[in-house]
Amino acid sequence: MKATTNMPRFAADRVPEYVLLNAAPFFTCRECGKVYWYGSHIKSIDAQLKIILGEIAAHWKTSEKD
């Protein structure tokens, strides 16, 4: 997806008001025009990824001792 960063005024008519007031930056897909922003889903994905990467790192440390 090719995206461009836009100021909230460009997203004002395409996102809920609470998102417009609380989220930034906004990204608009050049191909489909959809507006995207960092939200709670990103925080959840980051948390899951940290858990998984931590488990992998712990596994490799244990494997190195064998």
C-alpha positions as CSV (number, residue, x, y, z in Angstrom):
1,M,0.0,0.0,0.0
2,K,1.4,3.4,-0.9
3,A,0.4,5.9,1.7
4,T,0.9,9.6,2.3
5,T,0.8,11.3,5.7
6,N,-2.0,13.9,6.0
7,M,-3.0,16.5,8.4
8,P,-6.2,15.9,10.3
9,R,-8.1,18.4,8.1
10,F,-7.8,16.0,5.2
11,A,-9.3,13.1,7.3
12,A,-12.0,15.2,9.0
13,D,-14.8,13.9,6.9
14,R,-13.6,10.2,6.9
15,V,-12.9,9.3,10.5
16,P,-14.9,9.4,13.8
17,E,-14.6,12.7,15.7
18,Y,-12.9,11.1,18.7
19,V,-10.2,9.6,16.4
20,L,-9.7,13.0,14.8
21,L,-9.2,14.6,18.2
22,N,-7.0,11.9,19.7
23,A,-5.0,10.3,16.9
24,A,-2.2,11.5,14.7
25,P,-0.7,11.1,12.2
26,F,-3.2,10.0,9.6
27,F,-2.3,8.1,6.4
28,T,-4.3,8.0,3.2
29,C,-3.8,5.1,0.8
30,R,-3.1,6.6,-2.6
31,E,-4.8,3.7,-4.4
32,C,-8.1,3.4,-2.5
33,G,-8.3,6.6,-0.5
34,K,-8.9,4.9,2.8
35,V,-7.6,6.8,5.9
36,Y,-5.5,4.9,8.5
37,W,-4.1,5.9,11.9
38,Y,-2.3,4.3,14.8
39,G,-4.8,3.0,17.3
40,S,-5.3,0.5,20.0
41,H,-4.8,-2.3,17.5
42,I,-1.2,-1.3,17.0
43,K,-0.6,-1.2,20.7
44,S,-2.1,-4.7,21.0
45,I,0.0,-6.0,18.1
46,D,3.2,-4.5,19.6
47,A,2.5,-6.1,23.0
48,Q,1.9,-9.5,21.3
49,L,5.1,-9.1,19.2
50,K,7.2,-8.3,22.3
51,I,5.9,-11.4,24.0
52,I,6.7,-13.6,21.0
53,L,10.1,-12.1,20.5
54,G,10.9,-12.5,24.2
55,E,9.9,-16.2,24.0
56,I,12.1,-16.7,20.9
57,A,15.1,-14.9,22.6
58,A,14.6,-17.0,25.7
59,H,14.5,-20.2,23.6
60,W,17.7,-19.3,21.8
61,K,19.5,-18.5,25.1
62,T,18.4,-21.9,26.5
63,S,19.4,-23.6,23.3
64,E,22.9,-22.1,23.3
65,K,23.6,-23.7,26.7
66,D,22.9,-27.2,25.4
